[in-house]
Amino acid sequence: MIPWQKYDPTDRSIESHVPHLVTDGKQALIAVHAKRLDGDGYGWRRQGGYSFNGVTHWAPINLPGEE
């Protein structure tokens, strides 16, 4: 089971520049939480630096053997 957590854009406890699993309710992909280059605050960026807007939930990636 994936331990999804509701995304709060003001939450600064999410580790930045570390890949996480994120979803907007339609698709899931890997992104990092980082300072927005196009505005204030933090947001999610996919590989290649593209923004992923509308994130509703996120989860840490925990591969087998990493516990």
ChimeraX attribute file (.defattr): number of C-alpha atoms within 10 A of each C-alpha:
attribute: neighborCount
match mode: 1-to-1
recipient: residues
	/A:1	3
	/A:2	10
	/A:3	10
	/A:4	14
	/A:5	12
	/A:6	11
	/A:7	17
	/A:8	12
	/A:9	13
	/A:10	10
	/A:11	8
	/A:12	11
	/A:13	6
	/A:14	18
	/A:15	12
	/A:16	15
	/A:17	13
	/A:18	13
	/A:19	19
	/A:20	21
	/A:21	17
	/A:22	27
	/A:23	22
	/A:24	15
	/A:25	10
	/A:26	7
	/A:27	8
	/A:28	13
	/A:29	14
	/A:30	19
	/A:31	24
	/A:32	22
	/A:33	22
	/A:34	17
	/A:35	15
	/A:36	13
	/A:37	11
	/A:38	9
	/A:39	8
	/A:40	8
	/A:41	12
	/A:42	17
	/A:43	22
	/A:44	25
	/A:45	20
	/A:46	16
	/A:47	11
	/A:48	7
	/A:49	11
	/A:50	10
	/A:51	18
	/A:52	18
	/A:53	11
	/A:54	13
	/A:55	19
	/A:56	16
	/A:57	17
	/A:58	25
	/A:59	18
	/A:60	17
	/A:61	15
	/A:62	12
	/A:63	7
	/A:64	6
	/A:65	5
	/A:66	6
	/A:67	5
